[in-house]
Amino acid sequence: MNKIIFLLFISPFLFSCYTLTQGTTYLGYLCKAVPLESLLKDDSTETEEAEKNRRFVEMVQDIRRFATEELGLNMTKNYTRYVKIDRDYLAAVVSASAADSFERHEWSYPIVGRMPYKGFFKTNDARKERAKLEKKGLDVWVRGVDAFSTLGWFRDPLFSYMQNYSPYRLADLIIHESVHATVFLKGQVKFNEELAVFVGKEGARLYMESRFGFDSEEYQAMITADKDSQVFITFIQELAAQLELLFDSDINRETKLLEKEKIINAAKERFYEDYENMFTNENYRGFIDLPVNNAYIDLFRLYYSEDSDIPGLFEKSGIDLPAFIAAAKTIPDRGSSRRIPPGERFALILENNSTY
């Protein structure tokens, strides 16, 4: 969920204070980017840092080969350059929702259409945006993101904090963003994100299986992390379902807001009491202290929707990820059926066993 489409930051057709500010910062990062191989310039010295750099470069190159040669994602020059940065995230992204429903606040952008988030490289700017939206009575959430896709407009670089990622997380990140650079449907943010999340995770799983094996420590760590992640996602989905029932009721807005807080607080209490039975590590304990609101919960509705078409469509492909990706790549070209929702278009392609 910490990955995002970058064109919401900058568009060559939108000249505004926002665009110039964010674009200048991003172009500054691009100017600082160096070839990934430059990390190997000291590979003759046997230091811990040199070894870490070597492993990182080799793994990135291997994941990129896997994504293109074995999964069929588009070959780009993304992740061939490297930027040193003094923090562990790339940008702060603002999302907002109505306080008494899950109606998303959206921003309109050229090229990509309407999107339910707005990004800032300077955290202060994100806070100002949050304050402005909160004055309108909206629930607002600001989160850090670690990567984005420019959909081919720029050469997306790697950032120094990514050297600390596990093989699985690094593979998920690169494959996820490669999906955005391969399949992108304007105005279909939900489909785009669900597809990238699914292929990123499944592709990373296949990578770990092929490179490390089922019995490896790395593969087992991935399985454990995924189980914990799914437990948390399910917990939030159940909370969202409770709130949707409340929001759909006929009670007045003031009462809804009061009941919403009660439901969220009760969920936090259950979370605290059951934590040891739910999770194998401490990664999710901080949820108890978060100022959870509709904007936070809606992020999970966007990225991990229970009614997503994607898992069922994957089954239609024969649980064959390269075939699934090949079929997905043909969706934008089916001009005669563009009025059909992308999930239905995708299903028709798979059912008709079209050539892809």
N, C-alpha and C positions, 0 to 999 in steps of 0.2 A: 504493500500500500504506500510505500515511500518512493514510488516512482511516478513520473508525470510527463505529460506532453509539454515540450518546452515552448511551442509557438504561442502559448498563452502569455509568455513573457515578452515576445518580440515579434513583430511582423513588418516586412518591408513596406507594407501598404498603410501602416497605421503610425502616423507621426504625432505623438503626444508626449507629455512630460513623463508619464509612466513608462512608455516604450523607450524613450531616450535614456532614462535613468537605468532601467533594467538591462537594456541592450548594451549600454556602455560598460556596465559591470561584466556582462557575459563576454563581450569582445575582449575585455581585459584578460579574462581567464584564457581565452583562445590564444591571445598573444603570448601568454606565459607557457602554453602547452609545448612540451618537447616530445620527440619520438619516444615511444615506450622503450625501445632498445637502448636509449641513453642511460637507463637505469643500470645497464650492464657494463658501463664504462670502467667500473672498478672490479670487474669480475675476476681479475687476476689475484686480488687480495682475498684471503680467506677470513673474512670478518663475518660476524653475525648479520650485519646489515646487508652485505653483499649477497649472502646466501638467501636472505629474505627477498631481496630484489629479484634474484634469479628465479626463485620459485614463483613469484608473482607474475613475472613476464611470461614464463613458460606456461603457466596455467591460463592466463588470459588468452594467449595465442592458441592454446589447445581448445579452449571453450569456443573461441570464434570459429575455428575450423570445424568443430563438432556442430555448431549451430548452422553453418552453411552447407557443409559437405554431407552431414548425416541427418540433419533435420530438414534442410531445404529452405532455410530462411535466407533472405537476400544478403548477398555479399556487399558490405559497405566498408568505408574506411573508419567507421566508428571504433572507438577503443583501441586505436593505434597510437594515441598520444596521451600524455600524462601531465597533470597539473598538481603542483604541491600547494596545499591549502591548510590554513591553521585552525580548522574546526572539523567536526566529524559529521557534518551534513552540508548540503549544497545550498539550499534555499529554504525560506519559510513560505508555506502555502496557506492561504486563507480559504476556508469553506464556511458556508452559512446556510441556515435553515430557518423556517418559521418556528416560533417557540411553541406553538400549539398544534403542529403537524409536521410531517416530513416533506413539506413543499420546499424544494431546493431553491436557493438564490443562485442565479446564473449570471455570468458575464459574457458579453458577445465579442468575438474575435474574428478578424478576417481569416480566410483560408480554412480554419478548423471549425468555425461556427460557434455555437453557444456551449460554454463549459462551466461546470459547477465549482470552479476554484480559480484563484488568482495568486500568482507567485511573486515573491520579492526576494532579492538577494540580501537586502538589509533588513534585519529583524525589526528594527524600529519602524520601517515603512509598513511592515505587516501589522504591527501593533496599532498604527494609526488607522489602517483599513479596518481592523477589528473594532476599534472604538467608533468609527463612523457607522458601521453596520449595527452595532449594539444600540446606538442611539435610535435606530429605526425599529427596535424591538426584536431583532433577530437573534437567534442562538448562533454563536460564532466559534469556530475552532481553528487554531493555528498550529501547524505541525511542520516538522522538518522533513525534507525529502532528500534522498541521497543520490538520485539520478533522474534523468529525463531523456526524452527522445526529441530531436529536432526534425524528425521525419525526412532526413536527407538534406535539409537546408544548410546544416553545418556539420562538421566532423566532431561528433560527440566524444569528449575525452574521458579518461579515467581520472579519478582524484585520489590523492595520497591516502585518505582514510580507508579506501577500499583495500589497501594492503592488509588490513586487519580482519578482513572478512573470511569466513570459512569457505572451503571449496564450493559447497552447496549454495551459500548465499551469493557468491560471486557468479556462479553459473546461472542462478535464477535471475540475477540483475541483468547480465549481458543478454540472455535469451529473451527475457521480458522486453527489454528495450529494442531488441532486434525484431520482435514481433511488430512493434509499433512502426518500425522502419519498413516492414514488409506488407502489412495490411492495415490500412487506416481508412475508415469511412466517416466522412464529414457529418457532423451533427449526431453521431451515434456513440457518444462517450461511454455509455453503459456497455454496449457490445464490445467496443474497442478495449476497455479495461478488463472486462471479464475474459476475453480471449487472451490478452497478454498475461494476465494472472495465471490462467490455466496452463497455457503453453509454457510459460516460464517455469512453473513448478514441475510439470510433467517432464519437460525437457531437461531440467536440472536433475531430476530423479534418474532419468536414463543416462545422463552424463556420469553421475556418481556410480551407477551400476556398472557401466562399461569401464570406467577408469579405476575404481577402487574395489568393486565386488561386494556382494551381499553381506559377507561376513566381516567386512572391514570396520574398523572403529569409526571411520568417517561416515560410512553408509548408515550404521546404527545410530550415530548422533543425529543424522538427518531425520531418520524415522522418529526418534524421540521428540525432536524439535517440531516436526510436523504434527504429531499427535497432540502436543501441548497447544500448538497454534489452532488446531481444529476445535479443541475443547473451548478455547477462548472465543473463537468466532461463533460457535454454537451458542455459547452463553449470551453474547451480544445479540444474536439473531432472536433468541427467546425474549430478551428484554425489549427489543424493537417490536416484536409481535404483541407484547403486552401493551406497549404504548400506542400502537396502531389501533387497537381495540378502544382505548381511551379517546384517541383523537377522532375516531369515527362516531363516537357517541353524541347524543344531543345536549349534553350539559354545556353550560356557558364557559366562555374562555377562561375566566378567572378560576373557576373550579378545576378546569382541565390542568392549568398550570400548577395548582396546588397538588392535585393528584399525581401529576407527572413527577414532582419532586419526591413524593412518598414512594412511588414505584421504583425510582432510581435508587433512593436510599435503602429500600428493602433489598434490592438486588445487590447492592454493595455489602450489606450485612451477610447475605447468603454466601457471597463470594469469599468474604473473610472467614466465615465459619467452615466452609468446605474446601478451602484452598489446598490443604495437604492431600486431600482425596482426589483433587482435580488435576494437579500439576506435579511435574517431577523436578521443577527448578523454581527459582525466585523471580523469573523474568516478568511475570504478570502481576506480582503483588502490588505494584504501584498503582494499579487501577483503582484501588480503594480510595486513594487520595486525589484522584483526578476530578476536576469540576465537570463531570459528564453532563452533556446536553444533547439536544437533537442533532446538532451539526456533527458531533463526534460519532454518534450512533449511526447517522446516515452514511458516513464514510464506509461502514461495513455493509450497509444495504447496497451501496454503489459497487463496491469491489467484490463482495461475497454474497450476492443475492441468492436466496434459497430457490427462486424460480428461474435461475439461469438455464439457458438452453445448451450451454457449452458441454457439460458432461454427457448429456444424451446424444449430442451431435458427435462427440468423440467415439461413442459406442457404435454409431452408424458407420464410422470410418473403419470399423473393425479393430478398434483400439490400436490404430497404427498412426503414430504422431506425424511422420513425414507425409503420409497420405492426407491426413487431416489438414496439415499446413498447406499442402498443394491445393486442396479444394478451397480453403479459405482465401488463397491468393486470387482465385477467380471471381470472388464475390463482387468487387468493384467494377468488373468488366461486363457484368450481366445487365447492360443498360435497359433492356426492355422490361426488367422486373425490379427496377430501383424503387418503385413505390411499395414493394413488399418488404416488410421488416427484415433486417439482415439475418436473423436467426432462421426465419422461414426460407429465405433465399438459400442459405447454407444447407438447410435440410433437403431442399429440392435438388441441389447439386449432388449431394451424397446419395440420395435415393435414386436419382437417374443414372448414377455411376458415370457421370460426365468425365470426359478426358481432362485430367489436370496433372 
